[in-house]
Amino acid sequence: MLSGMKVLLFGRNPATVSRVTAALARLGAYEALVLGAGVVGSLRERLTAATVRHGVVWVQGPHILPERDALEYVRTEILPRLGRLA
C-alpha cells in the first residue's frame, strides 16, 4: 500500500526535518506531503490547497521532541497517518 511512494517533508525546524528525512529514507520512499507541526496558518492553507489540486495525500505530524528517536517517530506517528490516507 505505502511501498514505492515518495514523500516531501516540509517543516520549520531544520534539525527535525533532517532527522525525520533520514528516518523516512531508511524506511523507503512515500508519495505524500508531511507537514511539520509548526507549519500553520496561511502557509499550511496554501500547501494543503496545492496538494488537493494535484491529488497528493498530505498529513500533518505532531511535534517531535529533540530527544525522541526519529525512526520511531516516523513508524508510530507518520506511517499510520499515511496508511489511513493512502
C-alpha positions as CSV (number, residue, x, y, z in Angstrom):
1,M,0.0,0.0,0.0
2,L,2.7,2.5,1.0
3,S,5.6,0.8,-0.7
4,G,7.2,2.7,-3.5
5,M,5.6,6.1,-2.7
6,K,7.6,9.3,-2.5
7,V,7.4,11.9,0.3
8,L,8.1,15.6,0.6
9,L,8.8,16.6,4.2
10,F,8.1,20.2,5.0
11,G,8.9,21.7,8.3
12,R,10.3,24.8,10.1
13,N,13.0,23.2,12.2
14,P,16.0,22.2,10.0
15,A,17.3,19.7,12.6
16,T,13.9,17.9,12.9
17,V,13.4,17.8,9.2
18,S,16.9,16.3,8.7
19,R,16.2,13.7,11.4
20,V,12.8,12.6,10.0
21,T,14.0,12.7,6.4
22,A,16.8,10.3,7.3
23,A,14.3,8.0,9.1
24,L,12.0,8.1,6.1
25,A,14.9,7.3,3.8
26,R,15.7,4.2,5.8
27,L,12.1,3.0,5.7
28,G,11.6,3.7,2.0
29,A,10.1,6.5,0.0
30,Y,6.4,7.5,0.2
31,E,4.2,9.7,-2.0
32,A,2.8,12.3,0.3
33,L,3.4,15.7,1.9
34,V,4.2,15.5,5.6
35,L,3.9,18.9,7.2
36,G,5.7,19.5,10.5
37,A,3.6,20.5,13.5
38,G,4.9,24.1,13.2
39,V,3.6,24.6,9.7
40,V,0.4,26.5,10.5
41,G,-1.8,29.4,9.3
42,S,-1.8,30.7,5.8
43,L,1.3,28.7,4.8
44,R,-0.4,25.5,5.8
45,E,-3.6,26.5,3.9
46,R,-1.6,27.3,0.7
47,L,0.3,24.0,0.9
48,T,-2.7,21.8,1.6
49,A,-4.7,23.6,-1.2
50,A,-1.9,22.7,-3.6
51,T,-1.9,19.1,-2.5
52,V,-5.7,18.9,-3.2
53,R,-5.2,20.5,-6.7
54,H,-2.5,17.9,-7.5
55,G,-4.2,14.9,-5.9
56,V,-1.4,14.4,-3.4
57,V,-2.0,12.9,0.1
58,W,-0.9,15.1,3.0
59,V,-0.7,14.7,6.7
60,Q,0.4,17.0,9.5
61,G,2.7,15.3,12.0
62,P,2.7,16.1,15.7
63,H,5.6,17.8,17.4
64,I,8.7,15.7,17.7
65,L,10.8,16.2,20.8
66,P,14.6,16.6,20.1
67,E,15.4,13.6,22.3
68,R,12.9,11.3,20.5
69,D,14.2,8.8,18.0
70,A,13.2,10.0,14.5
71,L,12.8,6.5,13.1
72,E,10.4,5.5,16.0
73,Y,8.5,8.8,15.4
74,V,8.1,8.0,11.7
75,R,6.9,4.4,12.4
76,T,4.5,5.3,15.2
77,E,3.2,8.7,14.2
78,I,3.7,9.3,10.4
79,L,3.3,5.9,8.8
80,P,-0.1,5.2,10.5
81,R,-1.4,8.5,9.3
82,L,-0.2,8.0,5.8
83,G,-1.7,4.5,5.8
84,R,-5.1,5.7,6.7
85,L,-5.0,8.2,3.8
86,A,-3.4,6.1,1.1
